[in-house]
Amino acid sequence: MNDNTAIAIISVVGVIIGALISSTTNYIVEYNKNKKQNNLNKIKQDILIKMLQDKAFEWRKLSTLSKVIGSTEEETKNHLIVIGARGSEKESEMWGLILNHPLENIRKTENE
């Protein structure tokens, strides 16, 4: 094997090792970033559940829920759907847990 071949092989091996290190580093960074975001989402969803389970309130305003968890209204809506909540049929700002406001009750109240 001549010197040029050895240099070429070493260069290719170096590129492969560099690519593997870079890919692994990117994966670890993204994994940690997603893990932190998932933990934050879980905390926000737990807060929303506690707020919607509060017997002092039949329904909660979206703006209040958003302020408490520090999210936009759109993000809050996504969290609410994930935890099993729904919007009120009568007032667009109001949200409650489906457990407390089952959908099968909608027809009964609409027909009355």
N, C-alpha and C positions, 0 to 999 in steps of 0.2 A: 504494500500500500504506500502510495507516495504522499508527500506532505499536503498537496492540494486536496486529496480525497479525505485525509484525516481532518483537515480544517473544515471541509464541507460537512462531514458527519458531526463534528463537534458543534458546528453552527446550528444544524437541524435539531440536534438534541437540546441545545440551549433554547431554541425557539419553542420547542414542545414543552419543556420544563417551565419556561416563562408563561406560556399560555395556561398551563395547568394551575400554576400559582395564582395567576390573575383571576381565572374562573373560580377557583376555590375561595379566594378573598371576596369576590363579588357575591358569591352565594352566601357566605357567612354574614356579610354586611346586610344583605336583603333579608335573610332569615331573622336576624336580630331586630331589624326595623319592623318587620311584620309582626314579630312576637310582641314588641312594645305596643304596637297599634292594636293588636288583638286584646291585649290586657286592658288597654284604655277603653276599648269598645265594651268589654265585659263590665267594667266598673260603671260606665255610663248606663248600660242596660239594667244593671242592678239598681241604680238610683231611680231610673224610670219606673221599674216594677214597684219599688217601695212607694213612690209618689202615687202611682195609679191604684195601689192597694189601700191607700189611706181612706178610711171610712168617712172621714169628714168631707170628702169631695166625691160626688157622683161621677163627674167628668173633669178633666183638666185642660186648660188652655195650652195650645201648642207653643205659644210664645213663652209661657212660664216654664214649660218643660225644657225648651231650648236654652233658656237663660240658665237654669239650674245646672244643666250638664255641660254648658259652654260649647254648644254646637249650633250650626245653622239650622234653620227650620227644616230644610231638605234632609240634612243628615239625621236630624231628630226623627223625622218621619220614617226613615230607613230603620233606625233603631227600634222604633215603635212597632213596625211590622214584624221585625225579627222576634220581639218578645211576645207577640200575640195580642197586639192592641189594634184598635180600629178607630176611624173617625166617626163622629156623630152624624146621623142622618139629617138632623135638624140644624145643627150649628157647625159650620165648617172648621172653626177654630178648636173645637172640643174633641178630646181623645179619651178612650177608656179601654180597659182590658176586655177582650172578647169573652173571657171567663165571667166577667161581671155584666157584660152587655152582649149576650149571645145573638147571633145573626137571625136565628129563627124567631126571635121576638119582634123583628122589624115589621113583618107582615101583619102581625096582630095589632101593633100600635098604629100602623098606617091605615088599616081597614076600620078602625074604631072611630 
